[in-house]
Amino acid sequence: MDRAGAAVWTWAAAASEVLLPVSCAVCEEPGAVLCRGCHLMLRRSTVHPGELLAPRGLAAVDARVWAAGPYEHELASCVLSFKNGGRTDLAPVLGTVLTGVLLRAAQHVAPTGEPVLWVPVPTSTRARWKRWFDPVQEILARTSLPPATWIHRGLEHRHRSRLGATPQKTLDVAHRARAIKGSMRASGVQGATCVVVDDVMTSGATAAEAVSVLRQAGARVPGIAVLATVRAGCSPGADSTTAGSHVSEFPHSLN
């Protein structure tokens, strides 16, 4: 259902090109998904993905974090436009960025080429109905995977009515951890080496829960690969250095 919804939006975006020409997701210059200058700046800021200091929310699970960079400027604009602005045409761009992160993570997790499963954090039911697609899965599907690694959708949300009732970005670290606790379940990971994959890491609470659930299911989980991390004290929507203020939520949200 997610892919069907995403396909509809992609088709609709292409069909509307005549009336609504594509523009740069960062500076809004018409003519391309990303203009030459913004594309160059995105490449420069993400060309050296690496290991970053894990946020407080990950302290209990002792997991490493690999990211393309901080959630700022061109990278933040692209992620925000893709997730909340309906710009599904940015999936290949973000897939290329995530490819670099996966390659770097694989170098540390499996230096001799042993098998690795990339396990995406599932979107909540609330967010799925809002966007009609799963952002992390869509981006991950457009990456070039390192050798001997595979995508495995080994995590899913439990059906709980309170899940997603309060937006995670409005909660502090402790409340995020409590809100997400028990929200996921894992399958098909017994004995496997898994790396959790997400788009943006804020407090680390969601990633910590994913790591814990996978480990309880018998997996070895050395770390998490993400596109970007949010600076301490900021939320994805409150970072003063984040560009893309013109991006807004879908006006047709079903919530």
C-alpha positions, -999 to +999 in steps of 0.1 A: +000+000+000+029+024+008+046+018-026+013+022-044+006+055-027+042+067-034+038+057-070+006+077-073+023+108-059+053+103-082+030+100-112+010+130-101+041+151-097+053+142-132+018+148-147+017+183-131+050+194-146+033+213-174+013+235-149+038+234-120+074+232-133+099+216-110+121+238-089+151+234-067+142+219-034+166+242-016+166+277-033+134+272-055+152+281-087+131+266-115+143+239-139+157+211-117+152+190-086+184+206-073+200+235-091+237+232-100+249+253-070+227+235-044+236+201-058+273+210-055+269+222-019+250+190-010+277+168-024+305+188-007+287+186+027+281+149+025+310+135+005+328+124+037+303+105+058+316+092+091+310+082+127+295+108+149+291+111+186+260+092+197+233+113+214+222+107+250+193+085+239+216+058+227+238+056+258+219+026+272+224+004+240+261+013+233+257+016+195+278+035+170+263+061+147+273+068+111+259+098+092+264+120+061+264+151+083+244+174+105+207+181+098+214+216+083+214+236+051+210+217+018+207+182+034+180+194+058+161+211+030+162+180+009+150+157+037+123+180+048+110+186+012+110+148+006+093+138+038+068+167+043+067+186+010+057+158-013+090+159-033+094+122-040+117+132-069+144+137-042+145+100-033+173+092-058+193+122-045+190+111-009+196+075-019+230+086-033+238+104+000+228+074+021+249+051-001+280+068+012+269+063+048+262+026+042+296+021+026+314+038+055+293+018+081+301-015+062+338-008+064+336-008+102+309-034+107+321-060+082+357-052+072+362-086+057+329-087+038+308-107+061+270-105+055+251-075+069+214-067+070+203-030+067+171-028+088+150+004+082+131+020+111+095+016+101+073+047+099+044+050+123+008+044+111+000+080+117+029+092+095+021+066+068-014+079+065-001+114+064+025+109+037+012+078+020+047+063+019+076+052+041+104+077+037+133+055+050+123+025+029+119+047-002+154+062+002+170+029+012+155+013-019+175+037-041+209+031-026+238+011-041+243-015-014+278-026-004+288-061-014+273-090+008+247-067+023+209-068+020+179-047+030+157-066+055+125-052+068+129-069+101+112-043+122+075-033+123+053-012+145+030-029+170-006-018+166-010+005+196-036+033+196-013+056+215+016+053+191+022+086+173-004+104+194+022+130+203+048+142+178+082+129+189+099+163+181+079+179+209+092+156+236+125+156+256+148+126+256+132+108+286+097+113+273+107+101+238+122+070+252+090+062+272+068+070+242+086+046+219+092+018+244+075-014+233+064+001+199+083-023+176+088-059+171+115-078+151+115-109+130+139-129+108+171-116+124+183-145+147+221-147+144+224-119+118+245-088+119+221-058+115+226-021+111+195+001+119+188+026+091+169+059+097+167+093+080+172+118+108+184+111+144+173+136+170+175+122+205+184+087+195+154+072+214+138+056+183+171+041+172+178+028+207+145+010+208+151-005+173+186-017+184+172-032+216+143-050+199+167-065+173+191-076+199+163-092+219+154-111+187+189-126+185+207-101+162+241-085+166+235-048+161+268-027+162+252+006+152+229+029+132+233+045+098+214+078+092+213+106+067+217+133+093+218+140+130+203+170+148+225+192+169+219+188+207+192+211+219+174+214+186+145+196+169+142+189+132+118+218+129+136+242+151+171+242+139+179+278+131+206+268+106+182+247+086+172+260+052+140+252+034+116+272+054+093+273+024+085+236+028+051+229+044+031+198+053+007+183+029-025+203+030-045+172+025-034+154+056-058+128+067-052+134+104 
